[in-house]
Amino acid sequence: MKAILCKEFGGPEKLVFGDTLDPVPGPKQILIAVEACGVNFPDVLIIQNKYQFKPELPFSPGGEVAGSVISLGSEVTNFQIGQQVLALCGWGGFAEKVAVDANRVFALPSGLPPEIAATTLYTYGTSYHALKDRANLQPEETLLVLGAAGGVGLAAVELGKLMGAKVIAAASSEEKLALCQEKGADLTINYEMEDLKSRIKELTGGKGVDVVYDPVGGKYTESAVRSMAWKGRYLIVGFANGEIPQIPMNLPLLKGCSIIGVFWGQFSTLEAKASFQNTQQLMEWIQVGKIRQHIGRSYSLEEAPEALQAILDRKMLGKGVVMI
């Protein structure tokens, strides 16, 4: 089969397009013919050996796929050959076929396009878990989303608005902020042109924000923590900036606020029932049109390294998808 292969750790330029052996499903696995694979920030980390999970070389990146079932392990009884599915494979998705543990595979509603299915679970799953399970976001609360035009950020904007919050989107360009407004952002901050702390104070009448969703890290984190309302919740989602910030620990004390880690991958494994319920809710919202992924660009399998480079360069608006 054709695949994008990581044969040595490094940037997207080191990835190789070529032939490799078809995967063989284990007794509890499903073999999927991949039709679409979402492009996510963890894909960038995993090829650099910087992610929590470390597959052996060589491997294919790509952790979120949609496609059809072509083979079942001997112990798998709840899926059928030809069934359309969504799968969280972790890696292996930038390929024509991937074998995935059956408990990480979900049946797709009829008529849901593979490109939408394959770009939804990581971003919306992460953001919904963060806002619902970790922050307990309430209607009328104020939500600040940093990196708001990226995949998880844009999902947080859309879900925050759906959950009844007042959403402030912060991003680095007017083009990105315009996209956030299309997704429902009430207010915007261009933190490349405006002082983040001063602007938050102005937009909230000095109260501060109840919840901060931060997938970026870096230099804006401390300003955002200083802009928290009393009993606010600061969600640490990731470090797309590449810099893990050091937060003065007197700030949570003075603000009476909580700093909360969001690790959706671990949640989906350790709390599988709750994660499945979240996924079902997201699928229902997709079906009735309450949420819809913004796909910035589609790529061929051979072009997949370009998609990862676009994430590194912070040029990806919304979500990228590799079509196979």
Stockholm file with secondary structure:
# STOCKHOLM 1.0

chainA/1-324         MKAILCKEFGGPEKLVFGDTLDPVPGPKQILIAVEACGVNFPDVLIIQNKYQFKPELPFSPGGEVAGSVISLGSEVTNFQIGQQVLALCGWGGFAEKVAVDANRVFALPSGLPPEIAATTLYTYGTSYHALKDRANLQPEETLLVLGAAGGVGLAAVELGKLMGAKVIAAASSEEKLALCQEKGADLTINYEMEDLKSRIKELTGGKGVDVVYDPVGGKYTESAVRSMAWKGRYLIVGFANGEIPQIPMNLPLLKGCSIIGVFWGQFSTLEAKASFQNTQQLMEWIQVGKIRQHIGRSYSLEEAPEALQAILDRKMLGKGVVMI
#=GR chainA/1-324 SS CEEEEBCSSSCGGGCEEEECCCCCCCTTEEEEEEEEEEECHHHHHHHTTCSSSCCCSSBCCCCEEEEEEEEECTTCCSCCTTCEEEEECSSCCSBSEEEEEGGGEEECCTTCCHHHHTTTHHHHHHHHIIIIIISCCCTTCEEEETTTTSHHHHHHHHHHHHTTCEEEEEESSHHHHHHHHHTTCSEEEETTTSCHHHHHHHHTTTSCEEEEEESCCGGGHHHHHTTEEEEEEEEECCCTTSCCCCCCTHHHHHHTCEEEECCHHHHHHHTHHHHHHHHHHHHHHHHTTSCCCCEEEEEESTTHHHHHHHHHTTCCCSEEEEEC
#=GC SS_cons         CEEEEBCSSSCGGGCEEEECCCCCCCTTEEEEEEEEEEECHHHHHHHTTCSSSCCCSSBCCCCEEEEEEEEECTTCCSCCTTCEEEEECSSCCSBSEEEEEGGGEEECCTTCCHHHHTTTHHHHHHHHIIIIIISCCCTTCEEEETTTTSHHHHHHHHHHHHTTCEEEEEESSHHHHHHHHHTTCSEEEETTTSCHHHHHHHHTTTSCEEEEEESCCGGGHHHHHTTEEEEEEEEECCCTTSCCCCCCTHHHHHHTCEEEECCHHHHHHHTHHHHHHHHHHHHHHHHTTSCCCCEEEEEESTTHHHHHHHHHTTCCCSEEEEEC
//
